[in-house]
């Protein structure tokens, strides 16, 4: 008989993940007692290092699957992607929570993180990123709540949630508008548009999704789109430090587009891996469709990067043999060119295994890209050097391992996958609540 | 065509397209660079101006306010006498020289000896010669009758040019 804890199978893999998580979390606690200098090689020349590249830039981009699938399914009418929504939302939600945990480890004075809520610095992209992450994490939490309601059969709260969620989303969007603009005119304009939109939905003039309030999805897409690009904006302030291969005026657009590709790739990897782990059938037909989206996303990312490089005249820097050019070619070959070639080869594009390999390559390429922007491409004006300390890597590995374990626990105990969903109008109480919402 | 061959073809096509676009960019940049070139080719004087933008005699700032240049150009202008004179002036309360300024005055006076026969622009042209050529030219000048410069001072003159004109 197989042993399990919280319904999670105790295999060698899960035990190894637990060990990595325990070590990582232990070292993270050690960081709070001993200070950041004791666990990292960060210095005056490199105040941002492995943690910013891996946890913040790459982590946030990999959580982009949430808004990509929400956009595909609800905004562009791809109803067939519905089975992917809940696992993707869960991945994104956990991804953002882990990002917040990792950021607390990386910040020199984490106890002041709440300052951004009170002190508004409109000159800083970090202010916008911070607010977006705060808002989007709240939205993801709300998007995940139906899973909890279904698990515990909380039909009345579910009905209340269906009614209240759009107003919460509107409130968050209006608050965000005020924080970013401090303009009453803008606040009133945005509020008027959003309330009118929600009213049209309730009147049945605009299509209403019975499973998820459209306003909630729209808010999620808006917040995630804004800060995916703003993470690129952060690096616009270091043109003298960031290598020309990566420094570009379109860095925000480039970050957003590559995050979309990585988000789609994450959907494929996460769906395939969870199907294997839970012994379910891989939804190959659905994933092939997602593969087509991935092909276009990679193609668009590659086209954008190439055009940018050509127009900025950086070609010669790519053809010399040095660390930045080698790092760029690894990034481009692993993350864009080889996966695109795989997906353009029909025999590979229709194979679940090769689709997974291509997706893993896209994800690896994105991580390399973000590490290149945050670490490899940065030249310190102080002449300092930086290599990640092993504890930096161990803490990040621990946080990721903990995230995977939490994902397994939630998937094992909550109705995350499509075949476990209850229909929204399964009980009279919920049906009545939904009718009121309609 | 089997899948592996097809993948190789597609991969090379994508890579080739990427490299071709980069190459197009390089060609465009080269065309722009060529278009920015001057119609008239650079002259030797242009090269001199780049290599040694200016050559000034430092002692003219420091010494000729009080002393006539003729004093530096007379028959007594031999090595030991200059050094003694500069050291003496350095001790004067109204003419204090720093160590760096003293070195520059020495270098300036070395070049001043050359400037008795050559103007400063002519001296700057040494900048585009190789070290060996400079040594040969200075050697030829020293060998001329009336130079009043000892052959073992060649290296000192070269160092003076390096200090005052940067070559």
Boltz contact constraints between the chains, C-beta under 6 A:
constraints:
  - contact:
      token1: [A, 306]
      token2: [B, 18]
      max_distance: 6.0
  - contact:
      token1: [A, 306]
      token2: [B, 21]
      max_distance: 6.0
  - contact:
      token1: [A, 310]
      token2: [B, 21]
      max_distance: 6.0
  - contact:
      token1: [A, 310]
      token2: [B, 25]
      max_distance: 6.0
  - contact:
      token1: [A, 313]
      token2: [B, 29]
      max_distance: 6.0
  - contact:
      token1: [A, 315]
      token2: [B, 22]
      max_distance: 6.0
  - contact:
      token1: [A, 315]
      token2: [B, 25]
      max_distance: 6.0
  - contact:
      token1: [A, 315]
      token2: [B, 26]
      max_distance: 6.0
  - contact:
      token1: [A, 337]
      token2: [B, 14]
      max_distance: 6.0
  - contact:
      token1: [A, 337]
      token2: [B, 15]
      max_distance: 6.0
  - contact:
      token1: [A, 340]
      token2: [B, 14]
      max_distance: 6.0
  - contact:
      token1: [A, 341]
      token2: [B, 7]
      max_distance: 6.0
  - contact:
      token1: [A, 341]
      token2: [B, 10]
      max_distance: 6.0
  - contact:
      token1: [A, 341]
      token2: [B, 11]
      max_distance: 6.0
  - contact:
      token1: [A, 341]
      token2: [B, 14]
      max_distance: 6.0
  - contact:
      token1: [A, 344]
      token2: [B, 10]
      max_distance: 6.0
  - contact:
      token1: [A, 345]
      token2: [B, 6]
      max_distance: 6.0
  - contact:
      token1: [A, 345]
      token2: [B, 7]
      max_distance: 6.0
  - contact:
      token1: [A, 345]
      token2: [B, 10]
      max_distance: 6.0
  - contact:
      token1: [A, 347]
      token2: [B, 3]
      max_distance: 6.0
